[in-house]
Amino acid sequence: MTTDQTATRVVVSFPDELSAWGRDQLTADRFVTYLRRVHGEAAPGDEWEEFLDVGCCGDSLTLTLRVEDLDPAGATRIGEGTAVEFVEREGSVHGGWCVQSADGPVSSTGKQR
């Protein structure tokens, strides 16, 4: 059953090839706020083509995010209070200067591969 209920949580997957730098950009408060604002409705299986900030290099880091789940079941809306949880899935990313390489910027998490 589908309703217009606002989700308390949305689970969004990202490609596992995303570097630690990219993960930092993905989980930044500004990007999570952006996702809530531009994706007001969602359903499991929805795919969002997004790009992440790569700084001053002039190229974009493009990736596909996929909605995996919304809580509670049947929720269809994402609001300001919806928690966004990110999980990995198998996949690749496109673009991004050297952000995707070991020579790219160092991640603030210290988990860069």
N, C-alpha and C positions, 0 to 999 in steps of 0.2 A: 504494500500500500504506500503510495506517495503522498506526502503532505507538503505544506509550505513551512514546516517547522524549521527553526534555526538550529543548526548543529552546535553542539558543545565542543566537538572535536572533529577535525578532518585529517585523514591520513593521506599524505601525498608522497608518491615515490619519485625517485630521481635516478638517472643512470649511474651505475657503480663505477664508471670510468671518470667521474667527476673528481678533480683534484681536491686536495685539502683547501687550497685557496678558493676554489669554486664553492665548496661546501660552506666556507665562512661567509661568502657573499649570499648564498642561498638562505642561510639561517639568520642572517642579520635582521634586526627588528624592522628596518626600512623596507626590506623585501617582503617579509611576512605581512606587514601592513599593506603593502601594494597588492599582494595576492588577495587579501580579504576584501579590498576595495574594488578590484576589477572583476573578481569572480564571485558575484553575489549568489549565484546558484551553482549547484554541483551535484553530480551523481557518480557513483562508482563506475570507473571505466572512462570518464571524461579525460581528455588529454589537452594540456595547455602548452603551447609553444611559447617559451619565455627566453629572455636573454639576461645574462648577469653582467654586472659592472666589472670591467677588466681594467679600469683606470684610464690612463691617458694614451693607451696604445692605439686607439682608433679602430679597433676591431671588436666584435661582440662574441660572447661565449653563449651559443645557442643550445638549449636543451629542451627535451620534452618532459614535462611533469605529468604524472597520471594520478587521478583521484582513486585511491584504493578503498576507502571506507569513510563513512560519516557516522557519528554517534549523536543522538540515538538513531537506531535503524529507522529508515523512512524519512529522515531529515533531508531537506533539499536546499536549504539556504545557508550561506556563510555570513556571519556578522562580525562586528568588532570584537565580541567576546569569544569567538570561536578559536579554540586552541588549534594550532597547525603543527602536526607531527610529521617529520620527514623520515622515510625509510628508503633503503637501497633496493634497486632491482637491476637485473642485467641490462646493459645498454651502453650507448656511446654518446659523445657530445661532439659538436661541430664548431669550428672557429676558435677564437680566443687567443691569438698571438702566441706567446710561449707560456701562458698561464697554465696550460695543460702539461708542461714539461718540468723536469727537475730544475731547469734553469730559470723558471718563472719565479714570481714573488713568493716569499716565505709565508706560510700560513700562520695565523695568530694562534691556532690550536696546537701547533707543533707536531701535527700528525701527517704532514706532507709526505707522500710516498716517494 
